[in-house]
Amino acid sequence: MGTRIESPQHENLQELCQKLRELAPQLDEPNAWPAAQLRLCGEYGVFEWFLSKESGGQGWAEPDVMQGYLELSAACLTTTFIITQRTGACRRIEACDNEGLKANLLPNLCSGEKFATVGLSHLTTSRRHLAKPVLRAEETPDGFVVDGFSPWVTGGPFADHILIGATIADGRQVLAVLPMDAPGVSVAPVAELVGLSASHTGAVHCDRVALGREWLVAGPMEGVMKQGVGARPGGFQTSALAIGLAGGAVRFLQEEAVKRGDLVPATDALHAEWYELRHDLLNAAAGEPVCSTENLRTRSNSLALRSSQATLAAAKGTGYVVGHPAGRWCREALFFLVWSCPQPVMAANLCELAGIAD
Ligand SMILES: Cc1cc2nc3c(=O)[nH]c(=O)nc-3n(C[C@H](O)[C@H](O)[C@H](O)COP(=O)(O)OP(=O)(O)OC[C@H]3O[C@@H](n4cnc5c(N)ncnc54)[C@H](O)[C@@H]3O)c2cc1C
């Protein structure tokens, strides 16, 4: 495989990113799904970055993964976001001690032949204020019966498997793989979104789906998401994608600024901020954080919003026409206000928007 990307410095990463950049405008079309982009990522070995060599992957170190994400998300946020959800499922499966499940699923996930995603947010950032869990599990002699729905699942209609979380009546939780062909599983029509509609995100319903223990990934236990099964510490990837989007926007401004001197001061300031955030992200990923995860995320959100809007200001009315990347970046940047956004980050974002001290 001559095209396989084996490090973030590999020249083929730029080649892949160029292809993703060229394909990105097509994702604004109705019902688009980045099938070609994901196929390319599979061919370039991207799905191998995140899994260990024992599982058939390349086992990239976390700072390298973050550099990969920075490049990919600057080229196509939708494709990169889908990859993060896919990776969330793969890494949790890889880290569990259900050897049969791993042997069954990981080879085809690593190669890109199969697609898995996650439906976990109702255990962390979604529907947390409701008294009754939206996705419930009952223990049976063979495993579990799962009933209810997972409100947000990216790529649900294209998934072979979804890693779901469900809550038992006594408050303990389980993580399990849901095979999409199991009787009782249905995918709701996907929501039309402000941005990233091509991620085909929507609810997945389970009507008393029987899942044998062979599908179990973790639990039953209290706070199963806090046990960090397969989740890398810190959760930097949301920040990485926000900084990546900002990087794409800053690059556009730099290209414009070559012809338009009036853009230089703002472009230089945004570039300096992007550079510092990238540095802070890579330090955090290397286990040497210079700020808290929340602070990194809050600043990344802010830069994504401001730099994307700066491209629109620079591109003027031309940028406001659908199809121009400036408009797409602005819509995509809004995603970071809602994606996996913990309460302190949301509060800090609101303070910034209100112009008050945090
Ligand atoms: C494009 C997209 C893709 C996503 N993909 C995935 C995915 O693949 N997998 C995954 O697991 N998650 C995914 N998510 C979920 C995401 O990470 C967040 O969990 C989600 O955005 C939280 O939003 P929510 O509306 O569900 O929040 P909620 O907190 O449930 O809020 C819902 C509504 O309830 C009301 N509300 C909120 N708090 C309170 C309160 N305390 N009291 C009363 N009312 C309240 C508000 O009016 C709000 O509009 C995705 C989200 C988006 C937008």
The ligand as a Gaussian input file, in Angstrom:
#p B3LYP/6-31G(d) Opt

LIG

0 1
 C      -24.123000      17.371000      14.788000
 C      -24.059000      16.627000      16.075000
 C      -23.501000      15.356000      16.095000
 C      -23.433000      14.621000      17.274000
 N      -22.949000      13.362000      17.228000
 C      -22.960000      12.605000      18.332000
 C      -22.561000      11.236000      18.272000
 O      -22.186000      10.696000      17.226000
 N      -22.598000      10.511000      19.402000
 C      -22.993000      11.038000      20.582000
 O      -23.005000      10.323000      21.571000
 N      -23.379000      12.348000      20.670000
 C      -23.372000      13.140000      19.582000
 N      -23.811000      14.447000      19.661000
 C      -24.294000      14.981000      20.959000
 C      -23.480000      16.150000      21.542000
 O      -22.181000      15.739000      21.893000
 C      -24.178000      16.757000      22.771000
 O      -24.433000      15.783000      23.711000
 C      -25.491000      17.437000      22.390000
 O      -25.220000      18.444000      21.448000
 C      -26.181000      18.010000      23.610000
 O      -27.350000      18.698000      23.177000
 P      -28.804000      18.340000      23.698000
 O      -29.761000      19.256000      22.982000
 O      -29.088000      16.901000      23.602000
 O      -28.661000      18.768000      25.252000
 P      -29.706000      18.700000      26.407000
 O      -28.981000      19.116000      27.652000
 O      -30.435000      17.419000      26.445000
 O      -30.720000      19.840000      26.031000
 C      -31.926000      19.600000      25.276000
 C      -32.907000      20.722000      25.525000
 O      -33.305000      20.614000      26.873000
 C      -33.359000      21.876000      27.484000
 N      -32.557000      21.837000      28.747000
 C      -31.233000      21.640000      28.865000
 N      -30.876000      21.645000      30.169000
 C      -31.994000      21.847000      30.875000
 C      -32.286000      21.944000      32.257000
 N      -31.337000      21.846000      33.194000
 N      -33.562000      22.126000      32.624000
 C      -34.540000      22.221000      31.706000
 N      -34.340000      22.156000      30.390000
 C      -33.088000      21.963000      29.965000
 C      -32.812000      22.893000      26.534000
 O      -33.882000      23.694000      26.089000
 C      -32.275000      22.097000      25.375000
 O      -32.607000      22.681000      24.148000
 C      -23.910000      15.194000      18.496000
 C      -24.457000      16.495000      18.477000
 C      -24.552000      17.191000      17.290000
 C      -25.212000      18.557000      17.297000

